Amino acid sequence: MIYAINERLSSLDEEPPLPFSVSQEKHKESSRPYRFRKQFFTSTTAKQWNDWNWQLFHRITTFQQLYRFLIPTEQEQEALEHPSHHFPFSITPYYLSLIDLSNPDDPLRKCVIPRSDEMRVTEGEMVDPLSEDQTTPVRGIVHRYPDRALFLVTHTCSVYCRYCTRSRLVGGHSDVMGNYWEEAFQYLHQHKEIRDVIISGGDPLMLSDDLIALLLERLKEIKHIEIIRIGTKIPFVLPQRITPSLIKILKRYRPLYINIHATHPNEISEASRHACNRLSDAGIVLSSQTVLLKGVNDSTETMTELFHKLLTIRVRPYYLFQCDPIVGSHHFRTTIEKGKEIMEGLRGYTSGLAIPYYVVDTPLGGGKVPVLPHYEVSHDHSGYHLKNYEGNIYTYPDCKEG
């Protein structure tokens, strides 16, 4: 079985281009991706642009390539050219097309282009802040909670986020994973308390169709696993990957839940809308996970717009994460009070459907802890005194014991 897995993994880069038959990005002069393609990829057809393999082959991964599209700031240039800076740098042409290349403060630009701020290490920052390596019983499995396990199936992403919790791992080629997939499956078989498996990485949807089918088939064979979730950013960084052939595979293994990493409203384009709608039409339940980032999305207005837009493409906001204290993340991390302020600005001013849980994934493997604004003012013999979204106090008559 290990040999078979490795054989499939080794063919990942050899598979032929896949057809992309979903509705194309609107070819209007007002469409940023369309204008980007016409300016920088003049001989590229719409069919090529909408082929996920073409997008991967043309990823921007070096300073020299990036200079073709924009003039790096001094901070960006220092980081990109620093000889000891090893955090991988990768952007698909599609995702780069969403960025205002003339604006050094573009929110998406900050998320994917290195800056010298990453070289500054502050107190409390760690390579593995969640201690995932300490809760890894076998390679590829993180078993922190009693009934859930994280299955890391690849080290590869199409776009590398600068604040990635697993920056210590990303960037390796997927073919090394086959060496321990079988051991991971055996662990899941043996631990009958595990009912929920989250497939993550890297980005699992970077795997070939055959590998995704194999992965889901093996997990579905384990009778005590009731829930399978996939964590991905593909619909927002490489929506061309959501092909009819992939959808056909995913439908086969329902119920299936996909958590999409959503960062900013600018990520939601016509192409990502089609990708998410295609997944929803296939009966796959979509939710989102967002990391709170200073200077990127740390305002109530930005978060409200993001969560509203997600609901229009049938993605339910699920988690808002406090940024993990990875090495070199200080410039991305807000205070927790800022996060509570944003949540308070959401509650009561928009639908509950648009309000995620605000959580801190506690360092050293403590797990997710929800953080709430101060709604409970006091508690006495008359009941609970609660503050609503307008700041008014109301009393709820608590039930007496007995």
N, C-alpha and C positions, 0 to 999 in steps of 0.2 A: 504493500500500500504506500509506503514512504517513497518507493521508486516511482510509483504512478503519480504521486503528488509532485515530485520533483520534475518529472517529465512534463507535466502540464505547466508548471511554473516556468520551466526553461523556454516554453513556447510563447510566453507572454508578449515578448517584443516582436514575435514573428507572425502573429495573426494578421490577416488581411484587413484593410479598412472596413469598418462597419457602415452600413447605410444609415443615414439620419433622416427619417421621413417625417418627423414632427414638423409643425408649422415653423417656418424660418423666422429669424429676427426680422422685424419690419425694415425693409430697405427704403428708408426715407432719409432725407438730408439731416433730419433732427435726431436720427439714431446714432448714438455714439459708437457702438460696435461697427456699424456700416461705414461710417466716416473713417474710423480707424483702419479698417481693412482696405479701403480705397486709397488711403494715404501711405500705409506702410507695407501692404501686401497686394500690390497693384495687379499682379498676374494670378492671384489666388481666386478661384471661383467660390461661389456660395456653397457648393457641394463640398469642396475641400475644407472650407472654413468650418462647416458643420459636421465634420468627421472628427471624432474624438481622438483618433490616432494621429491625425494631422496636427491637432492642437498639442498633443503630447510631444510629438517630434519637434515642434517649433517653440517649445518652452524657452523662456529667457532665463538663463542660469549663470551668466557671467556679467561682469561690469562692462566689458566691451560690447556685448549684445545690448545691454540696457541703454548704453549711451546713444544708440541709434534712435531711441524713442524719446528720451528726455535728457535734460541736463541735470545730473545729480547735484544735490546740495553738498556743502563741505562735509557735513556729518555723514551723509550717505556714501560719499566717495571714500572717506576715511575708513568706514566699516567694510566696504566692498573690496578695498585694496589691502586691508590689513593682513599680513601673512599668517597670523595666528587665529584668524576669525574663521571657525570651521562650521558654524551653523549653516546648513544648506540654504540656498537661495534659488527659488524656482517660481515662475509666474507663467501661466498660460497666456497666449495672445488674447484670448477672449477676456480673461479677467483684467489684463492690462488695459483693454479697450474701455473698461468701465471707469478708469481713473482719469481725472483731469490732469493731463501730463504737464500742464503749465503751472499747476498749483502744488508747491512743496508741502502744503498742509492738507492736501486731499486725504480724507479719512482712510480710504482703502490703500492709498500709497503707504501710509504709516504702518499698515498691518503687514505688508509683504516685502518692502524694501528695507534692507538693514540700515541701521543708524549707529553711530559711534556710542550712543547711549547704552547699547547692549553690552559694551565692554565694562561698564561701571557696575561693580558688585556691591550691594548694600547688605546691612545686617539682616539676617533671617532668610536670605535667599539660598536656595539649595538646587542642586542638579536634579534631584528626585524629590520634590517637596511633598508629594503625597505618599512617599515610601512605598510605591508600587513594587519595587524590587524586593522589599521585605515581606510582601504578601503574595509572592509568586511561588507556588509550590512546585510547579513544573513550567518550563519555558513556554511563554505565550499565554498563560493563564494568570490573572490577578484575582484572587479570591479573598475579598475584604469583608463582604457581608455574608451572613449565613446562607441565604437562599439565592444569591446572585453571583455570577462570575463574569469577568471581562476576558474576552478572547482576542488577543492581539494577533491578527492574521497577516499583517504586512507592515513594513517600515516605510512604505512609499506613499507620498501625496503628490497631487499634480501641482499644488500651490503650497508653499511653506509659510505658515503664519509665524510672525516674529515672536509671539508670546506663547508658543506651543508648550503645553505641559510636558510633552514627550520629546522635547528638542534633543534630549540625550540619545534618542533612538532613531528618529526619522532620518531618511536619506539612504538607507541600505537598500539593496535590490531584493525583490520579493522572493527570489529563488532560495534564499537561506531559510525561509519559513518552513518549507516542506520537511526539513530535518526534524522538526518537533511538532508538527500538526498531529501526527499519530499519537504521540505521548499526551498531547492536550485532549484529544478525543477520549483516550483511555481514562484520564483523570475525570472528565465530565461523566463518563459512564459509571465510574466507581462511586462518585459522590452524589447520592440520590437526593440529598437535601437541596441541590441546585435545581431550581425550577425556571430560572430566568438567565439567559445568556446574552450579553451585549457584545456584538462583534465590532471591533474597533481596530486601531492601528497607530500610525498611518491611516490611510483611507481604504476601507475594504472594497469600495466600488472601483478602485484602480485595478483590481484583479480581472482576469479574463472571464468571459461568460461561463466557460467550462469549470473554472475554479470556484466561482460563486455558486454554481449549481452543486458541485461536489461538497462544498462546505455546508450548504443548507441541507442537503440530503443526509449527510452524516449526523448533523445536529437533530434533524427530525426523527432519526432512527432511535434516538435516546428518549425513552418513554417518559421519564420524569421531567424532561424539559418542556415547559408549557408555553414559555414566551421567548421569542427570538427578536432582538433589536439590533439594528445596524446604525452605527454612528458614522456620519459622512458630512462632507462639505461639497460634494460633487455637484449637486443641483445649482449651486451658486458660483462655483469656480470653473466647472466643466460640464455644463448642462447637456452638451452633445453626447455625453456618455449614457444618458438615459434613452437608450435605443429600444425599438420594438422587440428585439431579441432579448435584451436584458429584462424588459417588462414581462415577457412571456415566462422567463425563468422565475422571477420574483413571485408572480401570481401562483405558481405551482406550489409554493411553500407558505401560503397564508395559513393562519394569521401571522402577519409580519409587521413590525413597527420600525419606522426609520426616523431617527433624530438628526435633524439637519443643523449644522453649525452656521448660524446667521449672525452677522456682525453689524451691518449698517443697511439702511433703506436703499442705498445706491446699488446694492447687490441684486436687488429684485428687478430684473429686466424682463423683456418679452420672452427671451429664451429660457430663463429660469422659471418663469410662470408656466410655460408649456411643459417643462420637465416635471414640475411639482404636480400639475394637473394630470399629467399622464400617470404618475405614480398613484395619485388619489383615485383616478378612474379605474385603476387595477385593483382597488380594494385595500391598498396599503395605508396604514394610519401614519400620518406625518405630524411630527412635533419639532420644536426648535430648541436649541441651546445657544445662549449668547454669553459672551464674556464681556464684562464691564471694563472698558478701556479709556484711560484718560486721553482727552483730545481727539477721541474717535467717536464715541457714542455716549459720553457721560453727561447727558442732559435729558430731562423729562421729555422735551420736544422730540429729540431724535429717537428715543426709545418708543415713544407713542407712535411715531410714524412707522418705525420698523415693525412693531407688533400689529398695527392695523394692516399694513401691507401683507404681512405673513398670513393673516386670516383671510385676506382676499384670494390667496392662492392655496387655501385649505391646509395651512400649516399652523398648528396650535402652539403658541408660546408656552414652553415647559419650564426651562430653567434660565435664570440670569445668574451667572457665576461671578463671584469676586475673582479677579485675576490671580492665578496661583503665583506664589513667590519663587519662580524659577530664576536662575542666575541671569542677571542683566535685565530684569523686568521692572525696575523701579519707575521708569518713565511711563510705563503703561498702567501702573496700579493707582487707583483712586483710594480715598479713605472709605471705610465701611459706612461712615455717616453719609457720604455722598450717595452710596447705593440706597440707603434707607430713605434719603431725601427723594430720590427718583421714584422709589416704590410708593412713597406717600403721595407723590404727584400723579401717579397713575390711579390709585385706588379712589373710586368715586367719580373720577373724571372720564373714565372709559369703561367699557364692558369688562366684566370679570373674565370673559374669554380671552381678553388681550393682556391679562396680567399673569406673568410667570411666577414661580417661586424664586425668591432671591436667596441664594445659598453661598456659604463658604465651604469649600472642600478643604477640611482642616488639615494642616500639615501633620506629618508623621503618621498618616494613615487613619486619622480619626473619623473619616467619612464626612458626608454632607450634613451641614447644620443650617437650618433655615434662619434667616435674620429678618425681623419685622420691625416696622416703625412702632413707636410707643402709643398703641391704641388703648391699652388698659391703663387708666389713670389711677384707680384705687379700688379697694374691695373692703366692704364693711358689712354690718348686720343687714343693711337695706339691699345689698346686692353689689353687682359689678358696675363701676362707673367707667363708661367707655367713651372715647373721643372719636367722632366721625370725621369724614374727609373735609368738612368745613370748619373743624375745630370746635364744634359744639359737643357738650357733654350730655350723655344719656345714661340712665340707670336701668340695668337689667336685673329683675328680682330673682336672685339665685335660689334654687331649690334647697330646702332644709334637709339635712341628713335624717334618715329614719322613716 
